[in-house]
């Protein structure tokens, strides 16, 4: 069976070899946040299409996603003092990427009111202007 075609635009975070793992990490962190890399690895390995995913693969992916600004390390109170594992959660950029991947621009324009379209346009223009 062919893989399910996504509706949204092809974002680089959801392209290439790492696309399935990135999507799985995003979905898990959106549901069970914050998580350590070990906790993520256990949850990712339970998925049928990602069984046998090694901790090293998760660790490399998380480091890349952190560098790209999709996830961030957070401080969480732990019961065990000796536990030094870092916790990670999604940043707004990752939530935006997941949303843009799930819709098309046409669908967005169909449901947008004048007010919401103005707010969205203002946010896009501000994002573009702050980069330049």
QUIGI-V407654 format. One record per pair of residues at least 24 apart in sequence whose ideal C-beta (glycine too) atoms are under 7 Angstrom apart, sorted by sequence separation. I is the first residue (numbers start at 1). J is the second residue. D is the distance in whole Angstrom. If there is no record, write none. Layout:
i: [I/I]
j: [J/J]
d: [D/D]
This chain:
i: [69/70/37/24/62/70/20/21/20/21/21/25/22/21/25/34/29/34/18/22/38/37/36/36/36/35/34/35/34/34/33/13/33/29/29/30/29/26/26/30/26/13/11/14/11/11/9/8/8/8/6/7/8/7/8/7]
j: [93/94/62/50/88/97/49/50/50/53/57/61/61/61/65/74/71/76/61/65/85/85/85/86/87/87/87/88/88/89/89/70/90/88/89/90/90/90/94/98/98/97/97/101/100/101/100/100/101/102/101/102/103/103/104/104]
d: [5/4/6/6/6/7/6/7/6/7/7/6/7/5/7/5/7/6/6/7/6/7/4/7/6/7/4/6/6/4/4/6/6/7/6/6/5/6/6/7/6/5/5/6/6/6/6/5/4/6/6/6/6/6/6/5]
